[in-house]
C-alpha cells in the first residue's frame, strides 16, 4: 500500500485483478493508530484454509511503504501481524497489529490468498484505505519533545533563553512549526503551555478532536506518594532540603477526544507523560497506564504539613484537602471565555466520592503515603487566611493575614511569613521576605496583620512569569495547633495595545498598529514585539533596542486578510527584564463584495 500524507512515495495505480473466474476477495477496514489492533474482514470465494493467506501492501519494502503482514497464531509485541479471530464459511475476520515504527500516513490495503489457481489479490478499493495516525503509547513515536525524540520543541525552565525565543514570546503554533520545518531542528524554547498548544495543533491536523486544558494549582508529586509533603522546621519555616514536592501555579495539558485521554506536557525533568485516562484519574484508579499516579496527584492530592523535629522524627501537623486542582478549565466554544471542567477530572471537594477516589489512589499507589488518619483535628477555634493586595509589577504590595477566634478562650499565636521568587512550576528561586510576629486573639474576635513589601525587595530577582509565592505558618501556643497557608500570585503587568485602520474586508489593505507604554521605572532593553493573526497576517516581529521609563513605542504593519469571519490579532512583548506581556484585538472580517 502507498503512503501519501506525511511521507512521500510513488503513486500507485489500480492493481491488476488476477482472480480466476468465479473467485472473489473483498475487504472491510477501519483506521487505527500505531501499535494498536485493527479488524479486517475478508470474504473469500472458497472456505478459508490456514497458512494460505497474507495481507499485502505496496510499493517498496525497504522504504517501509510495502508491508507484508503474515497471518500468525499469536501476535508479537512491536511487530506487524494478523490473527484470525473469526471464521464463518467463506468469511474470515482478522485482527491486524501495526508496528510502532510504521510510517504515519494513508495506506492502500490489499489481501492476497493462495488458491489452486495461484495467488488472488483484491482490486484497488478506496473504501479499504487505512489511515495510520500515531500512537502516544509507543516509545518509538516521539512527536513534540526534543529531549529524547528530536521533536519540535526544546523545553527550558531555567529562565535563560539566550539561544532561542522565550516561551512567553510565542503567539501561536504556526510560527513554531514553520521554523521547525525550515530549520529541520528542534525549536528553542517551550514550556508546558507551548508543548500543549503545538501538540493540540498537531492532533487537529490529523483530524483528532483535541483541546487545551489548564489546571490551576497543579501538584508535582516528585516522591510518588500521591501527597504533597511540605516539611516545616520547629519554628514554622519551610525546610527546603526535605521539601521536594511543589505546586505549579498553572499547567497546560492536551486532551484528545475518543477514549478520554489526558496528555500532560509539563517539565520537572520528564521527557514524556501520559496519556492517562480521565475516568481513571477521577475515580483514583492509578493502576492504569500511563503515568496515572502523577496525573492524579496533579489534580487531587492533599497538602500535608509535617514538622521535622530536631531529633529526626516527623510529625504530621495538618492537612489541606482543597488546595490542589482548584480549577480545571478549557476554552469555551465560540468565544474567549473559560469553561469549568473540574468535575470531569475530580468529584466535588468534600463529597464522599472525592475522598473515596483519594483512598483508592493511595491503595494502588506504588509508594506508601504518610499516614494522615491519625492527625488530630484542631483543638482550638483559631482560623487563618491571607490575601495579597496591590500586586502590580513595579509597585509596592501588601500581604494581609487575618486571624479569627471563634471560641470563648483567649489565644496567643506565633506566626511566620516567607515570600519567595518562584518559577511558575512552584519551585522557589530565592526568598526575598521573611517576617515573624505575635498575635493575641480575644474570644470571638478577629485581627488583621499587614506586611508591607517594597518593589525593591523583589524586582531585582523577578523571573519571567512574575510569580511571587507566599507561605504563612502559625502555631497556637496554648494548644500547639499548627495553621498553614500558601499562595502564588502573578503580578499584574502592562498590556500591548493593538489598533486597526481601514476596511476589515478580505483582500483589502488595513493598517495594524501595535503600541506599548513602559510603566516601569527602569529601561527595557532588547525588546521584541511579535504580531500574529491567523487568516489576517503571517507571524511578524520587530525589535526595539530599548524603551525608556514612561515612554511609548509604536509599530505599524500593512495587512491584507484572506479569511472572512471572526478573526483575532495577538501580540506579545519580551525583553531582558520583562516578559509575559500580551495584547489582543477581535476582528470581524467581511467577505469581498461581489462585482
ROFI-334960 format. One record per residue (C-alpha): x, y, z; residue in three letters; chain. Coordinates in steps of 0.05 Angstrom, whole numbers. Layout:
% residues N
PT       c1       c2       c3   residu   chaine
PT        X        Y        Z      ALA        A
...
% end
This chain:
% residues 595
PT       c1       c2       c3   residu   chaine
PT        0        0        0      UNK        A
PT       22       71      -11      UNK        A
PT       36      128       37      UNK        A
PT       11      196       13      UNK        A
PT        5      242       73      UNK        A
PT       66      256      116      UNK        A
PT      118      216       75      UNK        A
PT      128      219        0      UNK        A
PT      125      157      -42      UNK        A
PT      107      136     -113      UNK        A
PT       34      139     -130      UNK        A
PT        6       71     -145      UNK        A
PT      -45       59     -199      UNK        A
PT     -101        8     -191      UNK        A
PT      -74      -62     -180      UNK        A
PT      -87     -113     -234      UNK        A
PT     -141     -164     -217      UNK        A
PT     -113     -234     -228      UNK        A
PT     -172     -272     -200      UNK        A
PT     -196     -334     -236      UNK        A
PT     -268     -336     -259      UNK        A
PT     -318     -344     -202      UNK        A
PT     -268     -324     -148      UNK        A
PT     -271     -261     -106      UNK        A
PT     -236     -229      -47      UNK        A
PT     -267     -168      -12      UNK        A
PT     -244     -130       50      UNK        A
PT     -272      -84      103      UNK        A
PT     -224      -40      143      UNK        A
PT     -221       15      194      UNK        A
PT     -168       68      211      UNK        A
PT     -126       56      273      UNK        A
PT      -66       84      309      UNK        A
PT        3       55      312      UNK        A
PT       14       -6      356      UNK        A
PT      -60      -19      363      UNK        A
PT     -104      -72      333      UNK        A
PT     -150      -62      273      UNK        A
PT     -201     -111      247      UNK        A
PT     -205     -133      175      UNK        A
PT     -259     -177      146      UNK        A
PT     -247     -215       81      UNK        A
PT     -299     -251       40      UNK        A
PT     -268     -308        1      UNK        A
PT     -290     -348      -59      UNK        A
PT     -280     -413      -20      UNK        A
PT     -274     -433       54      UNK        A
PT     -213     -405       90      UNK        A
PT     -153     -452       99      UNK        A
PT      -96     -432      147      UNK        A
PT      -26     -415      120      UNK        A
PT      -54     -395       53      UNK        A
PT      -67     -320       64      UNK        A
PT      -24     -259       71      UNK        A
PT      -40     -184       75      UNK        A
PT        0     -145       24      UNK        A
PT       16      -72       12      UNK        A
PT       53      -31      -40      UNK        A
PT      104      -10      -64      UNK        A
PT      174      -18      -32      UNK        A
PT      191      -59       30      UNK        A
PT      259      -27       42      UNK        A
PT      225       42       47      UNK        A
PT      172       18       94      UNK        A
PT      117       31       43      UNK        A
PT      107      -43       25      UNK        A
PT       90      -84       86      UNK        A
PT       75     -159       81      UNK        A
PT       33     -177      142      UNK        A
PT       37     -251      159      UNK        A
PT      -23     -287      188      UNK        A
PT        3     -317      254      UNK        A
PT      -26     -357      311      UNK        A
PT       -4     -306      363      UNK        A
PT       12     -232      354      UNK        A
PT       81     -209      377      UNK        A
PT       91     -142      411      UNK        A
PT      122      -89      366      UNK        A
PT      114     -129      302      UNK        A
PT       64     -129      244      UNK        A
PT       19     -189      245      UNK        A
PT      -52     -213      232      UNK        A
PT      -91     -264      273      UNK        A
PT     -155     -299      254      UNK        A
PT     -208     -282      305      UNK        A
PT     -270     -308      269      UNK        A
PT     -285     -359      213      UNK        A
PT     -353     -367      182      UNK        A
PT     -357     -407      118      UNK        A
PT     -325     -362       66      UNK        A
PT     -316     -302      113      UNK        A
PT     -254     -291      155      UNK        A
PT     -244     -235      206      UNK        A
PT     -172     -216      221      UNK        A
PT     -143     -175      277      UNK        A
PT      -84     -136      249      UNK        A
PT      -30     -106      293      UNK        A
PT       13      -50      266      UNK        A
PT       85      -35      285      UNK        A
PT      103       27      325      UNK        A
PT      156       41      273      UNK        A
PT      105       44      217      UNK        A
PT      103      107      174      UNK        A
PT       47      155      190      UNK        A
PT        0      167      132      UNK        A
PT      -51      137       84      UNK        A
PT      -42       65       62      UNK        A
PT      -76       23        9      UNK        A
PT      -96      -45       34      UNK        A
PT      -97     -108       -7      UNK        A
PT     -110     -181       11      UNK        A
PT      -76     -238      -25      UNK        A
PT      -97     -310      -19      UNK        A
PT      -62     -372      -45      UNK        A
PT     -111     -417      -84      UNK        A
PT     -104     -477     -130      UNK        A
PT     -107     -427     -187      UNK        A
PT      -49     -385     -159      UNK        A
PT      -48     -321     -118      UNK        A
PT     -111     -279     -117      UNK        A
PT     -105     -206      -95      UNK        A
PT     -161     -155      -84      UNK        A
PT     -171      -99     -133      UNK        A
PT     -159      -27     -114      UNK        A
PT     -215       -3      -68      UNK        A
PT     -212       67      -37      UNK        A
PT     -261       44       17      UNK        A
PT     -208       -3       46      UNK        A
PT     -155       51       51      UNK        A
PT     -124       53      120      UNK        A
PT     -102      116      156      UNK        A
PT      -44      104      203      UNK        A
PT      -43      162      252      UNK        A
PT        2      155      312      UNK        A
PT        6      121      379      UNK        A
PT       25      161      440      UNK        A
PT       35       96      479      UNK        A
PT       92       72      435      UNK        A
PT      161       93      460      UNK        A
PT      188       98      389      UNK        A
PT      139      153      367      UNK        A
PT      161      218      398      UNK        A
PT      128      279      368      UNK        A
PT      135      344      405      UNK        A
PT      190      340      458      UNK        A
PT      261      348      432      UNK        A
PT      295      319      494      UNK        A
PT      297      247      472      UNK        A
PT      256      247      408      UNK        A
PT      285      304      365      UNK        A
PT      215      331      366      UNK        A
PT      190      401      352      UNK        A
PT      206      439      417      UNK        A
PT      264      445      465      UNK        A
PT      239      454      536      UNK        A
PT      273      503      584      UNK        A
PT      252      523      655      UNK        A
PT      315      558      679      UNK        A
PT      297      629      657      UNK        A
PT      357      632      609      UNK        A
PT      338      636      535      UNK        A
PT      399      667      502      UNK        A
PT      400      615      446      UNK        A
PT      327      619      427      UNK        A
PT      259      651      439      UNK        A
PT      230      656      510      UNK        A
PT      168      610      516      UNK        A
PT      125      670      534      UNK        A
PT      141      705      468      UNK        A
PT      105      656      422      UNK        A
PT       37      678      396      UNK        A
PT       16      612      365      UNK        A
PT       36      545      338      UNK        A
PT       45      566      265      UNK        A
PT      110      605      276      UNK        A
PT      140      546      315      UNK        A
PT      121      494      264      UNK        A
PT      145      536      205      UNK        A
PT      212      546      239      UNK        A
PT      217      472      254      UNK        A
PT      204      455      181      UNK        A
PT      252      506      153      UNK        A
PT      310      491      201      UNK        A
PT      298      416      208      UNK        A
PT      319      425      280      UNK        A
PT      280      430      346      UNK        A
PT      256      500      362      UNK        A
PT      280      535      425      UNK        A
PT      244      544      475      UNK        A
PT      179      519      504      UNK        A
PT      144      505      570      UNK        A
PT       80      468      586      UNK        A
PT       30      514      551      UNK        A
PT       74      516      489      UNK        A
PT       80      440      486      UNK        A
PT        5      434      496      UNK        A
PT      -11      485      442      UNK        A
PT       34      455      389      UNK        A
PT       10      384      405      UNK        A
PT      -62      408      402      UNK        A
PT      -49      436      332      UNK        A
PT      -15      372      312      UNK        A
PT      -73      328      334      UNK        A
PT     -125      372      300      UNK        A
PT      -85      369      235      UNK        A
PT      -90      293      239      UNK        A
PT     -165      300      247      UNK        A
PT     -165      281      321      UNK        A
PT     -210      328      362      UNK        A
PT     -168      358      418      UNK        A
PT     -169      417      466      UNK        A
PT     -123      453      515      UNK        A
PT     -137      441      589      UNK        A
PT     -109      486      643      UNK        A
PT     -102      463      716      UNK        A
PT      -94      516      769      UNK        A
PT      -51      497      830      UNK        A
PT      -25      434      798      UNK        A
PT       16      388      844      UNK        A
PT       84      360      826      UNK        A
PT       89      297      867      UNK        A
PT      163      285      860      UNK        A
PT      168      228      911      UNK        A
PT      109      189      881      UNK        A
PT       69      180      945      UNK        A
PT        7      216      918      UNK        A
PT       13      271      970      UNK        A
PT       46      339      971      UNK        A
PT       92      337     1031      UNK        A
PT      112      405     1059      UNK        A
PT      164      398     1114      UNK        A
PT      170      452     1168      UNK        A
PT      223      469     1218      UNK        A
PT      201      473     1290      UNK        A
PT      198      549     1284      UNK        A
PT      149      544     1226      UNK        A
PT      199      559     1170      UNK        A
PT      197      513     1109      UNK        A
PT      251      461     1107      UNK        A
PT      274      466     1034      UNK        A
PT      321      407     1038      UNK        A
PT      266      358     1057      UNK        A
PT      211      390     1016      UNK        A
PT      217      361      946      UNK        A
PT      145      368      923      UNK        A
PT      119      433      894      UNK        A
PT       54      465      870      UNK        A
PT       54      491      798      UNK        A
PT       11      554      795      UNK        A
PT      -16      535      728      UNK        A
PT       -2      479      679      UNK        A
PT      -25      464      608      UNK        A
PT      -46      397      581      UNK        A
PT      -75      369      516      UNK        A
PT     -138      328      520      UNK        A
PT     -157      287      460      UNK        A
PT     -228      262      449      UNK        A
PT     -246      189      436      UNK        A
PT     -220      148      494      UNK        A
PT     -218      206      544      UNK        A
PT     -143      211      549      UNK        A
PT     -103      265      582      UNK        A
PT      -34      283      558      UNK        A
PT        1      330      607      UNK        A
PT       62      363      578      UNK        A
PT       99      395      635      UNK        A
PT      171      399      659      UNK        A
PT      200      370      723      UNK        A
PT      252      331      683      UNK        A
PT      201      287      650      UNK        A
PT      210      274      576      UNK        A
PT      140      247      565      UNK        A
PT       79      239      608      UNK        A
PT       13      204      594      UNK        A
PT      -34      191      563      UNK        A
PT      -76      175      624      UNK        A
PT     -150      160      625      UNK        A
PT     -191      218      653      UNK        A
PT     -242      169      682      UNK        A
PT     -186      131      717      UNK        A
PT     -160      196      746      UNK        A
PT     -228      218      771      UNK        A
PT     -240      152      807      UNK        A
PT     -169      144      833      UNK        A
PT     -153       82      791      UNK        A
PT      -79       98      787      UNK        A
PT      -63       26      770      UNK        A
PT      -79       42      697      UNK        A
PT      -26       65      649      UNK        A
PT        4      114      633      UNK        A
PT       32      158      688      UNK        A
PT      -36      158      722      UNK        A
PT       -7      167      792      UNK        A
PT       29      231      772      UNK        A
PT      -31      259      737      UNK        A
PT      -78      242      795      UNK        A
PT      -32      278      843      UNK        A
PT      -33      339      797      UNK        A
PT     -108      348      806      UNK        A
PT     -130      315      870      UNK        A
PT      -74      304      922      UNK        A
PT      -74      331      993      UNK        A
PT      -24      381     1020      UNK        A
PT        7      350     1082      UNK        A
PT       45      396     1130      UNK        A
PT       98      358     1170      UNK        A
PT      144      384     1225      UNK        A
PT      215      357     1222      UNK        A
PT      236      352     1294      UNK        A
PT      308      363     1315      UNK        A
PT      312      291     1340      UNK        A
PT      298      267     1269      UNK        A
PT      225      248     1277      UNK        A
PT      170      274     1232      UNK        A
PT      102      295     1258      UNK        A
PT       42      306     1212      UNK        A
PT       12      372     1235      UNK        A
PT      -45      390     1189      UNK        A
PT      -77      376     1121      UNK        A
PT     -104      420     1065      UNK        A
PT     -150      377     1023      UNK        A
PT     -176      431      976      UNK        A
PT     -114      470      952      UNK        A
PT      -93      424      894      UNK        A
PT     -133      426      829      UNK        A
PT     -173      487      850      UNK        A
PT     -198      499      779      UNK        A
PT     -192      460      714      UNK        A
PT     -215      497      652      UNK        A
PT     -214      497      577      UNK        A
PT     -234      550      525      UNK        A
PT     -309      557      514      UNK        A
PT     -335      540      445      UNK        A
PT     -345      601      401      UNK        A
PT     -316      651      450      UNK        A
PT     -256      672      492      UNK        A
PT     -286      655      559      UNK        A
PT     -267      594      601      UNK        A
PT     -308      532      612      UNK        A
PT     -302      499      681      UNK        A
PT     -290      424      671      UNK        A
PT     -264      409      741      UNK        A
PT     -318      358      752      UNK        A
PT     -292      319      692      UNK        A
PT     -227      304      729      UNK        A
PT     -249      301      802      UNK        A
PT     -310      297      846      UNK        A
PT     -331      359      883      UNK        A
PT     -286      375      942      UNK        A
PT     -316      349     1007      UNK        A
PT     -361      297      975      UNK        A
PT     -354      225      997      UNK        A
PT     -337      204      926      UNK        A
PT     -278      252      925      UNK        A
PT     -248      223      989      UNK        A
PT     -261      152      963      UNK        A
PT     -223      168      899      UNK        A
PT     -164      191      940      UNK        A
PT     -166      130      985      UNK        A
PT     -169       85      923      UNK        A
PT     -109      120      893      UNK        A
PT      -69      112      958      UNK        A
PT      -87       38      959      UNK        A
PT      -59       29      888      UNK        A
PT        0       76      899      UNK        A
PT       69       50      885      UNK        A
PT       98       85      946      UNK        A
PT       64       88     1013      UNK        A
PT       39      156     1034      UNK        A
PT       48      185     1103      UNK        A
PT       -8      164     1148      UNK        A
PT      -55      222     1160      UNK        A
PT     -116      188     1190      UNK        A
PT      -87      199     1260      UNK        A
PT      -79      274     1252      UNK        A
PT     -117      308     1307      UNK        A
PT     -168      360     1288      UNK        A
PT     -156      430     1313      UNK        A
PT     -160      435     1388      UNK        A
PT     -173      509     1383      UNK        A
PT     -223      552     1346      UNK        A
PT     -170      594     1312      UNK        A
PT     -171      601     1236      UNK        A
PT     -122      637     1190      UNK        A
PT     -122      662     1118      UNK        A
PT      -86      715     1079      UNK        A
PT      -91      757     1015      UNK        A
PT      -42      797      973      UNK        A
PT      -64      868      955      UNK        A
PT      -39      917      902      UNK        A
PT        1      863      865      UNK        A
PT       24      906      806      UNK        A
PT       92      896      775      UNK        A
PT      140      951      796      UNK        A
PT       97      974      855      UNK        A
PT       95      963      930      UNK        A
PT       47      909      954      UNK        A
PT       15      887     1019      UNK        A
PT        3      818     1049      UNK        A
PT      -57      819     1096      UNK        A
PT      -62      760     1145      UNK        A
PT     -129      750     1180      UNK        A
PT     -135      711     1245      UNK        A
PT     -204      693     1272      UNK        A
PT     -221      664     1341      UNK        A
PT     -290      632     1341      UNK        A
PT     -284      605     1412      UNK        A
PT     -292      632     1482      UNK        A
PT     -219      623     1501      UNK        A
PT     -163      675     1494      UNK        A
PT     -105      651     1450      UNK        A
PT      -36      675     1431      UNK        A
PT       -6      658     1363      UNK        A
PT       66      658     1338      UNK        A
PT       66      669     1262      UNK        A
PT      118      667     1207      UNK        A
PT      113      695     1136      UNK        A
PT      160      677     1078      UNK        A
PT      159      710     1009      UNK        A
PT      196      676      952      UNK        A
PT      210      689      879      UNK        A
PT      185      626      845      UNK        A
PT      181      594      777      UNK        A
PT      110      581      754      UNK        A
PT      124      507      768      UNK        A
PT      124      525      842      UNK        A
PT      199      515      851      UNK        A
PT      228      573      892      UNK        A
PT      288      612      867      UNK        A
PT      302      656      927      UNK        A
PT      270      683      990      UNK        A
PT      261      759      988      UNK        A
PT      220      768     1051      UNK        A
PT      216      736     1120      UNK        A
PT      180      763     1180      UNK        A
PT      156      736     1247      UNK        A
PT      102      767     1290      UNK        A
PT       59      750     1350      UNK        A
PT      -17      757     1354      UNK        A
PT      -64      758     1414      UNK        A
PT     -135      737     1400      UNK        A
PT     -190      754     1449      UNK        A
PT     -252      708     1450      UNK        A
PT     -298      716     1390      UNK        A
PT     -253      765     1355      UNK        A
PT     -210      773     1293      UNK        A
PT     -146      811     1279      UNK        A
PT     -111      833     1215      UNK        A
PT      -35      836     1208      UNK        A
PT       -6      873     1149      UNK        A
PT       63      861     1120      UNK        A
PT       87      915     1071      UNK        A
PT      134      895     1014      UNK        A
PT      171      947      973      UNK        A
PT      183      939      899      UNK        A
PT      258      940      910      UNK        A
PT      253      877      952      UNK        A
PT      231      833      894      UNK        A
PT      243      869      827      UNK        A
PT      317      853      821      UNK        A
PT      305      777      827      UNK        A
PT      240      770      789      UNK        A
PT      233      713      739      UNK        A
PT      196      718      672      UNK        A
PT      127      697      696      UNK        A
PT      128      749      752      UNK        A
PT      105      699      804      UNK        A
PT      112      711      879      UNK        A
PT       99      654      927      UNK        A
PT       78      669      999      UNK        A
PT       77      619     1056      UNK        A
PT       47      634     1124      UNK        A
PT       50      587     1184      UNK        A
PT       25      599     1254      UNK        A
PT       25      559     1319      UNK        A
PT      -28      568     1373      UNK        A
PT       15      568     1436      UNK        A
PT      -39      542     1482      UNK        A
PT      -58      481     1441      UNK        A
PT        4      472     1396      UNK        A
PT      -42      472     1335      UNK        A
PT       -6      489     1270      UNK        A
PT      -41      532     1218      UNK        A
PT      -11      536     1148      UNK        A
PT      -29      570     1082      UNK        A
PT        8      583     1017      UNK        A
PT       -9      623      955      UNK        A
PT       24      641      889      UNK        A
PT        6      707      856      UNK        A
PT       22      733      787      UNK        A
PT       38      807      787      UNK        A
PT       -4      850      740      UNK        A
PT       38      871      681      UNK        A
PT       27      926      628      UNK        A
PT      -10      907      564      UNK        A
PT        4      913      490      UNK        A
PT      -48      955      453      UNK        A
PT      -70      936      382      UNK        A
PT     -108      983      337      UNK        A
PT     -133      976      264      UNK        A
PT     -147     1028      210      UNK        A
PT     -182     1013      144      UNK        A
PT     -235      967      118      UNK        A
PT     -237      898      150      UNK        A
PT     -251      862       85      UNK        A
PT     -219      801       52      UNK        A
PT     -168      825        1      UNK        A
PT     -167      897       25      UNK        A
PT     -108      930       59      UNK        A
PT     -114      953      131      UNK        A
PT      -62      983      178      UNK        A
PT      -48      948      244      UNK        A
PT      -15      990      299      UNK        A
PT       19      957      358      UNK        A
PT       32     1003      417      UNK        A
PT       66      994      485      UNK        A
PT       80     1042      542      UNK        A
PT      134     1025      593      UNK        A
PT      103     1040      660      UNK        A
PT      163     1015      699      UNK        A
PT      217     1058      729      UNK        A
PT      272     1023      690      UNK        A
PT      293     1020      617      UNK        A
PT      272      958      579      UNK        A
PT      327      931      533      UNK        A
PT      328      883      474      UNK        A
PT      253      887      466      UNK        A
PT      219      841      416      UNK        A
PT      146      851      397      UNK        A
PT      111      795      358      UNK        A
PT       46      800      320      UNK        A
PT        3      743      293      UNK        A
PT      -67      736      266      UNK        A
PT      -89      672      231      UNK        A
PT     -124      690      166      UNK        A
PT     -103      763      174      UNK        A
PT      -27      764      174      UNK        A
PT       31      717      176      UNK        A
PT       73      718      241      UNK        A
PT      113      783      245      UNK        A
PT      163      812      294      UNK        A
PT      201      876      307      UNK        A
PT      259      894      354      UNK        A
PT      268      957      396      UNK        A
PT      336      965      427      UNK        A
PT      307     1000      488      UNK        A
PT      244     1031      515      UNK        A
PT      256     1084      568      UNK        A
PT      212     1092      630      UNK        A
PT      143     1123      617      UNK        A
PT      157     1125      542      UNK        A
PT      114     1094      486      UNK        A
PT      134     1057      423      UNK        A
PT       91     1043      362      UNK        A
PT       97      993      304      UNK        A
PT       54      993      242      UNK        A
PT       43      938      191      UNK        A
PT        1      934      128      UNK        A
PT      -42      871      129      UNK        A
PT      -89      840       77      UNK        A
PT     -137      789      107      UNK        A
PT     -152      726       66      UNK        A
PT     -203      692      111      UNK        A
PT     -271      721      128      UNK        A
PT     -309      715      194      UNK        A
PT     -287      727      266      UNK        A
PT     -212      734      270      UNK        A
PT     -163      755      324      UNK        A
PT      -97      793      326      UNK        A
PT      -49      774      381      UNK        A
PT       15      810      403      UNK        A
PT       68      793      454      UNK        A
PT      127      831      483      UNK        A
PT      190      804      513      UNK        A
PT      254      838      537      UNK        A
PT      314      824      581      UNK        A
PT      275      843      644      UNK        A
PT      201      840      626      UNK        A
PT      163      783      594      UNK        A
PT       93      753      592      UNK        A
PT       64      818      563      UNK        A
PT        6      808      515      UNK        A
PT      -49      843      477      UNK        A
PT     -105      821      430      UNK        A
PT     -159      850      386      UNK        A
PT     -221      816      358      UNK        A
PT     -238      830      285      UNK        A
PT     -298      814      241      UNK        A
PT     -271      806      171      UNK        A
PT     -323      815      117      UNK        A
PT     -326      778       51      UNK        A
PT     -303      814      -12      UNK        A
PT     -364      847      -44      UNK        A
PT     -386      811     -107      UNK        A
PT     -378      850     -172      UNK        A
% end
